[in-house]
Amino acid sequence: MSHKTTMEDPPRRHRRQAQTPEERENQLISLALDRVEERMMNRTATAQEYIQFIRMASSKARAEADKVALELELVKAKTENLRMQQRNDEMFANALKAFKRYSGASEDDDEEEELY
C-alpha cells in the first residue's frame, strides 16, 4: 500500500536525533517555523503568526537581542576576571611564603605574625 504525497502532506525530512537539549529545542523551533511558513504561503496563517514575525523582524527586537548578548558577554568577562584575580592572589601569597623561607624566616614566624 503506497502513500502519495499531496500539498497537505509534505514529505518528511529525516533529521538526525538531537544530542543535546539545545539541539532538540532548535529542531522544534525549525519545525514550527517551517509549518508557519507553509501556512503563510497557503494564506492560512493566523494574524497572530504574522504579528509574531513582524515583531521578530523589528529593529527594536534585534536591538534587545544584541543587548542581551552583550550583557551575557559582560557577565562571562567579569567571571573570568574574578577567577584570574583569585589565581593572582594565590600566586602572590605563595611568592611571599617563598621569599620568607628564602630569607630564613621559619613557619613559626608566619603563625606569630598572623596572631597579631
ZAFI-614692 format. One record per residue: residue number from 1; residue in one letter; x, y, z of N, C-alpha, C in turn. Coordinates in steps of 0.05 Angstrom, whole numbers, padded with zeros to 5 digits. Example, Ala and Ser with C-alpha at 12.3 -4.5 7.8 and 13.67 -1.06 7.14 Angstrom:
<sites>
+-----+--------+--------+--------+--------+--------+--------+--------+--------+--------+--------+
! num ! residu !    n.x !    n.y !    n.z !   ca.x !   ca.y !   ca.z !    c.x !    c.y !    c.z !
+-----+--------+--------+--------+--------+--------+--------+--------+--------+--------+--------+
!   1 !      A !  00264 ! -00114 !  00156 !  00246 ! -00090 !  00156 !  00264 ! -00066 !  00156 !
!   2 !      S !  00257 ! -00045 !  00142 !  00273 ! -00021 !  00143 !  00258 !  00001 !  00157 !
+-----+--------+--------+--------+--------+--------+--------+--------+--------+--------+--------+
</sites>
This chain:
<sites>
+-----+--------+--------+--------+--------+--------+--------+--------+--------+--------+--------+
! num ! residu !    n.x !    n.y !    n.z !   ca.x !   ca.y !   ca.z !    c.x !    c.y !    c.z !
+-----+--------+--------+--------+--------+--------+--------+--------+--------+--------+--------+
!   1 !      M !  00017 ! -00024 !  00000 !  00000 !  00000 !  00000 !  00018 !  00025 !  00000 !
!   2 !      S !  00018 !  00040 ! -00021 !  00035 !  00063 ! -00023 !  00019 !  00088 ! -00013 !
!   3 !      H !  00035 !  00107 ! -00005 !  00023 !  00132 !  00005 !  00032 !  00154 ! -00013 !
!   4 !      K !  00014 !  00169 ! -00025 !  00020 !  00191 ! -00043 !  00023 !  00217 ! -00027 !
!   5 !      T !  00042 !  00232 ! -00035 !  00047 !  00258 ! -00022 !  00030 !  00279 ! -00036 !
!   6 !      T !  00016 !  00295 ! -00020 ! -00001 !  00316 ! -00030 !  00009 !  00342 ! -00019 !
!   7 !      M ! -00004 !  00364 ! -00027 !  00004 !  00390 ! -00016 ! -00002 !  00392 !  00014 !
!   8 !      E ! -00022 !  00378 !  00023 ! -00029 !  00379 !  00052 ! -00010 !  00361 !  00068 !
!   9 !      D !  00004 !  00342 !  00055 !  00021 !  00323 !  00069 !  00049 !  00324 !  00056 !
!  10 !      P !  00065 !  00345 !  00064 !  00091 !  00347 !  00052 !  00109 !  00324 !  00060 !
!  11 !      P !  00130 !  00318 !  00044 !  00148 !  00296 !  00050 !  00163 !  00303 !  00076 !
!  12 !      R !  00167 !  00282 !  00092 !  00181 !  00286 !  00117 !  00211 !  00285 !  00112 !
!  13 !      R !  00224 !  00303 !  00124 !  00253 !  00304 !  00123 !  00264 !  00287 !  00146 !
!  14 !      H !  00283 !  00270 !  00140 !  00295 !  00254 !  00162 !  00317 !  00270 !  00174 !
!  15 !      R !  00314 !  00276 !  00199 !  00334 !  00291 !  00214 !  00347 !  00273 !  00234 !
!  16 !      R !  00372 !  00278 !  00239 !  00386 !  00262 !  00259 !  00375 !  00269 !  00287 !
!  17 !      Q !  00377 !  00250 !  00305 !  00367 !  00255 !  00332 !  00384 !  00275 !  00346 !
!  18 !      A !  00372 !  00293 !  00361 !  00386 !  00313 !  00375 !  00403 !  00301 !  00397 !
!  19 !      Q !  00427 !  00311 !  00401 !  00445 !  00301 !  00421 !  00444 !  00317 !  00447 !
!  20 !      T !  00434 !  00341 !  00446 !  00432 !  00358 !  00470 !  00404 !  00371 !  00471 !
!  21 !      P !  00396 !  00381 !  00494 !  00371 !  00395 !  00496 !  00370 !  00420 !  00478 !
!  22 !      E !  00392 !  00433 !  00474 !  00393 !  00457 !  00457 !  00388 !  00449 !  00428 !
!  23 !      E !  00400 !  00427 !  00419 !  00395 !  00417 !  00392 !  00366 !  00410 !  00388 !
!  24 !      R !  00354 !  00397 !  00408 !  00326 !  00389 !  00406 !  00308 !  00414 !  00404 !
!  25 !      E !  00315 !  00434 !  00421 !  00299 !  00459 !  00420 !  00301 !  00472 !  00393 !
!  26 !      N !  00325 !  00472 !  00382 !  00329 !  00484 !  00355 !  00314 !  00469 !  00334 !
!  27 !      Q !  00313 !  00442 !  00336 !  00298 !  00426 !  00317 !  00268 !  00433 !  00318 !
!  28 !      L !  00258 !  00435 !  00343 !  00229 !  00441 !  00346 !  00223 !  00469 !  00335 !
!  29 !      I !  00240 !  00488 !  00341 !  00236 !  00515 !  00330 !  00236 !  00514 !  00300 !
!  30 !      S !  00255 !  00500 !  00288 !  00256 !  00498 !  00259 !  00231 !  00486 !  00248 !
!  31 !      L !  00221 !  00464 !  00260 !  00196 !  00452 !  00251 !  00173 !  00471 !  00253 !
!  32 !      A !  00171 !  00486 !  00275 !  00149 !  00505 !  00278 !  00151 !  00527 !  00257 !
!  33 !      L !  00175 !  00537 !  00252 !  00178 !  00558 !  00232 !  00171 !  00547 !  00204 !
!  34 !      D !  00179 !  00523 !  00198 !  00172 !  00511 !  00172 !  00142 !  00510 !  00169 !
!  35 !      R !  00128 !  00501 !  00190 !  00099 !  00498 !  00189 !  00086 !  00525 !  00185 !
!  36 !      V !  00095 !  00546 !  00199 !  00083 !  00572 !  00197 !  00089 !  00583 !  00169 !
!  37 !      E !  00113 !  00578 !  00159 !  00119 !  00587 !  00132 !  00100 !  00575 !  00111 !
!  38 !      E !  00095 !  00549 !  00114 !  00076 !  00535 !  00096 !  00049 !  00549 !  00097 !
!  39 !      R !  00040 !  00554 !  00122 !  00014 !  00567 !  00125 !  00013 !  00595 !  00114 !
!  40 !      M !  00035 !  00609 !  00115 !  00036 !  00636 !  00103 !  00035 !  00634 !  00073 !
!  41 !      M !  00049 !  00614 !  00062 !  00049 !  00610 !  00033 !  00021 !  00603 !  00023 !
!  42 !      N !  00007 !  00587 !  00039 ! -00020 !  00578 !  00032 ! -00042 !  00598 !  00040 !
!  43 !      R ! -00033 !  00620 !  00052 ! -00051 !  00641 !  00062 ! -00071 !  00631 !  00083 !
!  44 !      T ! -00062 !  00613 !  00100 ! -00078 !  00602 !  00121 ! -00067 !  00609 !  00149 !
!  45 !      A ! -00046 !  00625 !  00150 ! -00034 !  00633 !  00175 ! -00052 !  00652 !  00190 !
!  46 !      T ! -00051 !  00652 !  00216 ! -00067 !  00670 !  00232 ! -00054 !  00697 !  00234 !
!  47 !      A ! -00069 !  00717 !  00242 ! -00058 !  00744 !  00245 ! -00037 !  00743 !  00267 !
!  48 !      Q ! -00041 !  00727 !  00287 ! -00021 !  00725 !  00309 !  00006 !  00715 !  00298 !
!  49 !      E !  00006 !  00697 !  00280 !  00031 !  00686 !  00268 !  00045 !  00708 !  00252 !
!  50 !      Y !  00030 !  00723 !  00237 !  00042 !  00745 !  00222 !  00054 !  00766 !  00240 !
!  51 !      I !  00039 !  00773 !  00261 !  00048 !  00794 !  00280 !  00074 !  00785 !  00294 !
!  52 !      Q !  00075 !  00759 !  00301 !  00100 !  00749 !  00314 !  00124 !  00753 !  00296 !
!  53 !      F !  00121 !  00747 !  00270 !  00144 !  00750 !  00252 !  00150 !  00780 !  00247 !
!  54 !      I !  00130 !  00797 !  00247 !  00136 !  00825 !  00245 !  00151 !  00835 !  00269 !
!  55 !      R !  00144 !  00826 !  00293 !  00158 !  00834 !  00317 !  00187 !  00824 !  00316 !
!  56 !      M !  00190 !  00799 !  00307 !  00217 !  00788 !  00306 !  00235 !  00804 !  00287 !
!  57 !      A !  00223 !  00815 !  00267 !  00239 !  00829 !  00246 !  00244 !  00858 !  00254 !
!  58 !      S !  00231 !  00868 !  00274 !  00233 !  00896 !  00281 !  00261 !  00902 !  00292 !
!  59 !      S !  00269 !  00927 !  00288 !  00296 !  00935 !  00297 !  00298 !  00935 !  00327 !
!  60 !      K !  00275 !  00941 !  00341 !  00276 !  00941 !  00370 !  00281 !  00913 !  00381 !
!  61 !      A !  00269 !  00893 !  00369 !  00274 !  00865 !  00378 !  00303 !  00858 !  00373 !
!  62 !      R !  00314 !  00865 !  00350 !  00342 !  00859 !  00344 !  00360 !  00874 !  00364 !
!  63 !      A !  00354 !  00898 !  00370 !  00370 !  00913 !  00389 !  00369 !  00901 !  00417 !
!  64 !      E !  00346 !  00892 !  00425 !  00343 !  00879 !  00451 !  00359 !  00853 !  00452 !
!  65 !      A !  00358 !  00837 !  00430 !  00373 !  00812 !  00428 !  00403 !  00818 !  00430 !
!  66 !      D !  00412 !  00839 !  00416 !  00440 !  00847 !  00417 !  00449 !  00855 !  00445 !
!  67 !      K !  00431 !  00870 !  00458 !  00437 !  00879 !  00486 !  00440 !  00855 !  00504 !
!  68 !      V !  00422 !  00835 !  00502 !  00423 !  00811 !  00519 !  00449 !  00796 !  00513 !
!  69 !      A !  00457 !  00794 !  00488 !  00482 !  00780 !  00481 !  00506 !  00795 !  00493 !
!  70 !      L !  00506 !  00821 !  00492 !  00528 !  00837 !  00503 !  00529 !  00834 !  00534 !
!  71 !      E !  00505 !  00834 !  00546 !  00504 !  00831 !  00575 !  00515 !  00803 !  00584 !
!  72 !      L !  00509 !  00783 !  00568 !  00519 !  00756 !  00574 !  00549 !  00756 !  00571 !
!  73 !      E !  00559 !  00769 !  00551 !  00588 !  00771 !  00546 !  00602 !  00785 !  00569 !
!  74 !      L !  00589 !  00806 !  00579 !  00600 !  00821 !  00602 !  00601 !  00804 !  00627 !
!  75 !      V !  00580 !  00789 !  00632 !  00580 !  00771 !  00656 !  00602 !  00751 !  00654 !
!  76 !      K !  00606 !  00740 !  00630 !  00627 !  00720 !  00626 !  00655 !  00733 !  00631 !
!  77 !      A !  00658 !  00757 !  00622 !  00684 !  00771 !  00625 !  00689 !  00777 !  00655 !
!  78 !      K !  00668 !  00785 !  00669 !  00671 !  00791 !  00698 !  00678 !  00765 !  00713 !
!  79 !      T !  00665 !  00743 !  00706 !  00671 !  00718 !  00719 !  00700 !  00709 !  00714 !
!  80 !      E !  00709 !  00712 !  00690 !  00736 !  00705 !  00683 !  00756 !  00724 !  00698 !
!  81 !      N !  00749 !  00749 !  00701 !  00765 !  00768 !  00715 !  00768 !  00760 !  00745 !
!  82 !      L !  00746 !  00751 !  00757 !  00746 !  00743 !  00785 !  00764 !  00718 !  00788 !
!  83 !      R !  00762 !  00699 !  00769 !  00779 !  00675 !  00771 !  00809 !  00683 !  00769 !
!  84 !      M !  00815 !  00701 !  00751 !  00843 !  00710 !  00747 !  00853 !  00724 !  00773 !
!  85 !      Q !  00836 !  00740 !  00785 !  00843 !  00754 !  00809 !  00849 !  00735 !  00832 !
!  86 !      Q !  00832 !  00714 !  00834 !  00837 !  00694 !  00855 !  00864 !  00680 !  00850 !
!  87 !      R !  00869 !  00673 !  00825 !  00894 !  00660 !  00818 !  00918 !  00678 !  00824 !
!  88 !      N !  00916 !  00703 !  00818 !  00937 !  00722 !  00824 !  00942 !  00725 !  00854 !
!  89 !      D !  00920 !  00725 !  00869 !  00922 !  00727 !  00898 !  00937 !  00702 !  00909 !
!  90 !      E !  00930 !  00679 !  00899 !  00943 !  00654 !  00908 !  00973 !  00655 !  00901 !
!  91 !      M !  00979 !  00663 !  00877 !  01007 !  00664 !  00868 !  01023 !  00684 !  00885 !
!  92 !      F !  01010 !  00707 !  00891 !  01024 !  00727 !  00908 !  01029 !  00716 !  00936 !
!  93 !      A !  01010 !  00702 !  00947 !  01013 !  00691 !  00974 !  01035 !  00669 !  00974 !
!  94 !      N !  01036 !  00653 !  00953 !  01057 !  00633 !  00951 !  01084 !  00646 !  00947 !
!  95 !      A !  01086 !  00667 !  00932 !  01111 !  00681 !  00928 !  01121 !  00693 !  00955 !
!  96 !      L !  01103 !  00705 !  00970 !  01111 !  00716 !  00996 !  01122 !  00694 !  01014 !
!  97 !      K !  01109 !  00671 !  01015 !  01118 !  00649 !  01031 !  01146 !  00640 !  01022 !
!  98 !      A !  01150 !  00639 !  00996 !  01176 !  00630 !  00986 !  01198 !  00650 !  00993 !
!  99 !      F !  01192 !  00676 !  00991 !  01211 !  00697 !  00999 !  01218 !  00695 !  01029 !
! 100 !      K !  01198 !  00690 !  01045 !  01203 !  00688 !  01074 !  01220 !  00664 !  01080 !
! 101 !      R !  01215 !  00641 !  01067 !  01231 !  00618 !  01071 !  01260 !  00623 !  01062 !
! 102 !      Y !  01262 !  00636 !  01039 !  01289 !  00642 !  01028 !  01305 !  00661 !  01047 !
! 103 !      S !  01290 !  00679 !  01059 !  01304 !  00698 !  01077 !  01310 !  00686 !  01104 !
! 104 !      G !  01302 !  00662 !  01109 !  01308 !  00648 !  01134 !  01286 !  00649 !  01154 !
! 105 !      A !  01264 !  00660 !  01149 !  01242 !  00661 !  01168 !  01230 !  00633 !  01169 !
! 106 !      S !  01223 !  00624 !  01194 !  01211 !  00598 !  01197 !  01181 !  00600 !  01195 !
! 107 !      E !  01168 !  00577 !  01192 !  01139 !  00577 !  01190 !  01126 !  00586 !  01217 !
! 108 !      D !  01141 !  00583 !  01239 !  01130 !  00592 !  01265 !  01128 !  00622 !  01265 !
! 109 !      D !  01146 !  00636 !  01252 !  01145 !  00665 !  01250 !  01119 !  00674 !  01235 !
! 110 !      D !  01112 !  00658 !  01215 !  01087 !  00665 !  01200 !  01063 !  00663 !  01218 !
! 111 !      E !  01063 !  00642 !  01235 !  01040 !  00638 !  01253 !  01038 !  00661 !  01273 !
! 112 !      E !  01062 !  00670 !  01283 !  01062 !  00691 !  01303 !  01052 !  00717 !  01290 !
! 113 !      E !  01059 !  00722 !  01265 !  01050 !  00747 !  01251 !  01020 !  00747 !  01248 !
! 114 !      E !  01009 !  00723 !  01242 !  00980 !  00721 !  01238 !  00964 !  00726 !  01263 !
! 115 !      L !  00977 !  00721 !  01287 !  00963 !  00725 !  01312 !  00960 !  00755 !  01318 !
! 116 !      Y !  00977 !  00771 !  01309 !  00977 !  00800 !  01315 !  00960 !  00815 !  01297 !
+-----+--------+--------+--------+--------+--------+--------+--------+--------+--------+--------+
</sites>
